[in-house]
Amino acid sequence: MDAPVNPLLTVWDAPFGLPPFESVRPEHFKPAFERGMREHRVELARIGAQADAPTFHNTMAAFDASGRLLSRVESLFHNLAASATSDALQAVQREMAAPLAAHWSAVYMDAALFARIDQLHAQRERLDLSAEQRRLLERVHLDFVRSGARLSGAARQRYAQMMQRLAELTTTFAQNVLHDEASYVLVLQDEADLDGLPDFLRAAARQAAHERGSSGHVITLARSSIVPFLTFSRRRDLREQAWRAWVSRGERGGSHDNRAVAREILALRREQAALHGHASYADYALADTMAREQSRVWTLLDQVWSKALPALERELAMLLAARDAHGVRDPIEPWDWRYWAEHVRREHFSLDEAELKAYFPLSGMVQAAFDCAQRLFGLRFTPRTDITTYHADVRTYEVSEADGRVIGLFLQDNFARAGKRSGAWMSALQWQHRNGTESRPVVLNNNNFARGQAGGPTLLSLDDVRTLFHEFGHGLHGLLSNVDYERLSGTQVLRDFVELPSQLFEHWIDEPEVLKRHARHWKTGAPIPDELIERVRAARRFGQAYEAVRYTISAIVDLAAHAAREPIGDIVAFEQRVLAERHAPAVAGMNHRLPHFQHLFSGSGYAAGYYVYMWAEVLDADAYDAFVEAGDPFDAAVAQRARRWIYSSGNSVEPGAAYEAFRGRAARIEAMLRERGLIEA
């Protein structure tokens, strides 16, 4: 009897080269990974063993085109592991973490291959290379160096071992957070437990209970569930329960506790940096960023921190006044902040989130994002209901230019559910490039919105809408990519540039003309009233200090942990020490505590790099001012420059040069500080 065919190893002949989702099983991945790694090693050995002298085409272009089978299997696997995981898939993830890390270590320590790349790099001034070809050569050479290609002997062997262990640990960290998030619900037993919850939140809590096979109402640790609960619930005791569950993810003891995991990750990263000749991991990580060094990051963080603390005191005074006006004498604790902030919004700014959410049904906000992309860049998003994906929640759209030319595929997965990690992110099943073949991008957006009750709408908060626009901005960065080489495509840019396209796109949801066109009441279809828009704009800066403090202290703790030159024995004690040294207000808390800080410990992408959102915020606020100065948020000339230099160039241009080509100068910090209300407008 013939062995069953592994669908991962067949030709993927679905539209846009999508995988046969309906046929893929967890057991298919291990043999597909093993074959993909074997084929990749053969391809690389062939490049390294060539008798001909190295040229850009026989070495660099060939390297960029290698490993396509492994790449497509990895892309699918990582997407499923994040968006639709299972016990079986997680087992494969644990089993394959070390072998995959060993493979990539071997790739970037391949002596014969690196010798050819190093020779080309040394001759780069004399080679007849295009600007993009030179950028590819420089970036790939640096990839090899930063991955240990110059190490030898015992150091080389130790480095490979460390990379394998780090892959295992980061996988464990992510799975532990997912376990804590998926295993917790706050059950609301009766009407008293529902006190204060608006209809939209009751519907979402009822739907969450239904999805978990029970009746009644439950609050989950999905942000779009717990944040509204902390905002509206009149039950202070239940708010405290929910808040403590939220902030204690990853440190509940037992087999899913992340404290020892994070401690070992930090130790290995210090050792990794030392092997590269750096005094700390922060020095190693920042060497390949726009910031380049710790001092520039600390300057930015210190500047914002010094202005955010007094601004938070002003916000706290408004909360205390609201509390006192209601005859309440309890101190304001972290689980109380959002509750009393909502009172301030209602009573000081006449803004009620429940009233506002009625104008933000998910379907309308998706169309708002599409419409802005069309008005800015000429893009059209056409539903493709004939395409099968990995989950019924996923919506698929063909993306075309104004002239009808199809440029890619966009998948949007918007709802929180069991088996999906928290947060919001963009990924790709396929990157745009023209190396060897014309590859059109297949881009995914994942959000975690609380689904409305069956038959009813999913209503978003304004923060949810910004999240949707943010991730869509990342999606545009992938979809609009226009480069020759895959390594330089889309969002594969320096970490402190990658958030610019996403954060820039958030600005359009604040434009009154966008709100008037798309923010329509889910029942009546009436557009959002002008006076409600004015109330939103009047309240826009309220709460910015709270968010700035929570974000900045998280970035400070991240950088401090990765700048440490001595072992950190207890990550929680270290975190508390940094908070005390910085006089961080306990009432505000942090965006992410170390035991569940997935940006840092579910991979290395944001390690010593959580600051990048603020770095990019300086860029995006300054960039949006170009539209303001033009007098039109959809000014065609500015939009064309934004597309060329911010959304389409990928990593083919040094990011500082790309920004200056767009703006005509370097970015200035004042626009960001004004937006946050940290200096006078």
ABEGO torsion letter per residue (X at the ends): XBBBBBAAABBBABBGGBBBAAABBAAAAAAAAAAAAAAAAAAAAAAAABABBBBAAAAAAAAAABGAAAAAAAAAAAAAAAABBBAAAAAAAAAAAAAAAAAAAAAAABAAAAAAAAAAAAAAAABBBBAAAAAAAAAAAAAAAAAGAABBEAAAAAAAAAAAAAAAAAAAAAAAAAAAAAABBBBBABAAAABGBBAAAAAAAAAAAAAAGBBEBBBBABAAAAAAAAAABABAAAAAAAAAAAAABGAAEEAABAAAAAAAAAAAAAAAAAAAGBABAAAAAAABBAAGBAAAAAAAAAAAAAAAAAAAAAAAAAAAAAAAAAGBABBBBAAAAAAAAAAAAAAAAGBBAAAAAAABBAAAAAAAAAAAAAAAAGBBBBBBAABBBABAABBBBBBBBAAGBBAEBBBBBABBBBGBBBEBBBBBABBBBABGBBBBBBBBBBBBBBBBBBGBBBBBBAAAAAAAAAAAAAAAAAAABBBABAAABEABBBAAAAAAAAAAAAAAAABAAAAAAABBBAAAGBBBBAAAAAAAAAAAABGAAAAAAAAAAAAAAAAAAAABABBBABAAAAAAAAAAAAGBBAAAEBABBAAABAAAAAEAAABGAAAAAAAAAAAAAAAAAAAAAAGBAABAAAAAAAAAAAAAAEAABBAAAAAAAAAGBBBBAAAAAAAAGABBX
